[in-house]
Amino acid sequence: MSLDLLLAIATVLGGIAAVWFFWDKLVEWIRPDPLKKPSRENIQQVVMKSDPRSDWIRAQTNLRQVVSYRANPSLRFEASFLEDGIQCENFRERWANRHPDPSATGYWRDLYFGPTLIQRFILVGVDGGRALLPPPRGTDGVPGGDVVQPLDYQVARIHDTLGTLDEYLRRSGLRTAKGCDV
């Protein structure tokens, strides 16, 4: 065997070893994980791009529910079934009370990354709890109108275990902002 052939084989094996050793760095360079730098915007981006059915895992006890992101369980929604989980027991808005069962209740859904509370969301149980709807609000975050913002819609999709969200949005006279999949 010539020295040139041995050097070629050693070079190829060294290259393979380098790729093997740095594979995770290569993957990160090709497809960066936004949760490596958990800013509010990156976390919201992960929530928006996630699949509500396959990317989230649900667990609950008598006291609370946790919906964790499958790829990184540090990202999760938490809901309390106690009094502190209720935003408004007698929720009153035209869109929320126009169903056969007119009672509605607002519930908190808290988005955490690790121990840090990132954002609180409100989901309103309408028609006897048959659907959890996000309240409409303008792009400036002020409640009112009939437009549901994309992030609020995605959070409602993640919590829509009965599959009734879109039907009840229509029944409520609500519409989604551009960027929502209905």
N, C-alpha and C positions, 0 to 999 in steps of 0.2 A: 504494500500500500504506500502510495506516495505521500509526501508531506502536504502537498496541496489538497489532496482528498481528505486527509485527517483534519486539516484546518477548516475545510468546507463543512464537514460533518460537525465539528465542534461549534462552528458559527451557527449552523441551523439549530443544533440542540440548545445553544445559549439563547437564541431568539425565542424558541418555544418555551424555555424556562422563564424568560422575562415576561412573555405574554401571560403565562400561567400565574406567575407571581403578582403581576399588576393588573389582572383581569378586572377586578372591581373598580380600579381607577380608570381603566379604559371605558367600562360601561358608564361610569359616572360622567366621564368627559363626553361620551356620545349622547347620553340621555340623562341629564342632571335631575336629581331628586329635589323638588322644591322644598321638601320638609327638612333637608339638611341645613337650610337657612330659614328657620320658621318665622318669617315675618307674617304679619296679618294678611298681606296681599298674597303671599305664597300659600298660606293655609286656605284662604278663600278660593284660590285657583285650584287646589287639590280637591276641595269639596265640589266645585263647579264641574270639574272634568271627571269626577267619579261616576261609576254606574250605581244608581240607587239600590239595585237588587243584589248584585254580585260583589260589590266592594265593601259592604258594610255588614257587620255581625251584630246581632241583637242578643242581649241577655237582660233578664229582669228578675227581680225579687218582689216581695209584697210592698217594699218601700221605694224602690227606684228602678229605672231602666237605663241601661248603658248601650249605646249604639257605637261600636268602634270601627275604625277604618281598618280593613283587613291587612293592608300593606304596612301599616304602622299604628298599632293600637294606642299609642300616645295621643293620637288624634281621635277624639270621641265626642259624642253628644251625651249629656246626662240629663235625666228628668226625674224629679222627685214626685212620688205619689202622695206625699203629705201636703199639708197646707202651704208650705213654702214653694211648692211646685205650681201653684195656681196663680196666674197673673191677674185674672178677674173672674170671679165665680159667676157673675151675672153679666156676661159680655153683651153689650148693646150696640149693634151697628145694623143698618138696614140689610146689608148683604149677609150677615150672620144669622139673622132671625127670620128669614123668609122661607123657612122649610116647614114641612109638616109638624115637626117638633121644634118650636121656635126658640127653645132654650139653647144657649151657647155659653161655653166656658173657655177662657183664655188660659193657656198653659205655657210655662217657660221651657225652652229647650236650650241648654247651655252648651256651647262649643268650647272644648278644652284641648289644649296641646300640653301634655304632661300635666303639671299641677296648675298651669296658668289658664284662667278663664279668658278666652279670646273674644267671645261675643255672645250675647243673649238674643234668642229669637223667640217670637210668640207664634204659637200655632193654636188656632181656635177650633175646639171641638164643636161641630154643628150637627143638627138633626139627631140628637140623642147619641152623639159620639160616632156617627157613621162616617165621618170624615174629619180630618185635621187640615184646616185651611190657613194659609199665611195671610195676614192682614195686608190690604193694599196700601201702598205709600208711594209718594213721588220720589224722583231721583235724589232729592235732597233729604230723604228719610222722614219727612213729615207725613203722619198718617192721613188717610183720606183718599178720595177718588175711587177708581175702580181698577187700578193697574197694580199687579203684583210684580215685584222686581225679580230678576233672574236668580239671585242668591237665595232669596226667601222661597221662591218656587222650588229650587233644588233641595233645600232643607225639608220642605214639605214632601217632596218626592221620596227622600230618604226615609221619612217617617210614615209613608203611606202603605201600611201593611195590608189594608183592605182593598187597595186598588181603586179607590173611589175619588181620588183627588181631582182629576180632570172633569169628571161628571159634576161634582159639587162646585167646582169653580164656575162652570157654565150655569148651573142652577142658581148660583149666588149672584150672577151678573158681573162676575169679575173676569178680567182678561189679563193675560201675561204681557210683560214688556217684550220688546224685541230681544232676541237672544234666548228665549225660552222655547223648549220643545213641548208642544201640546199635541 
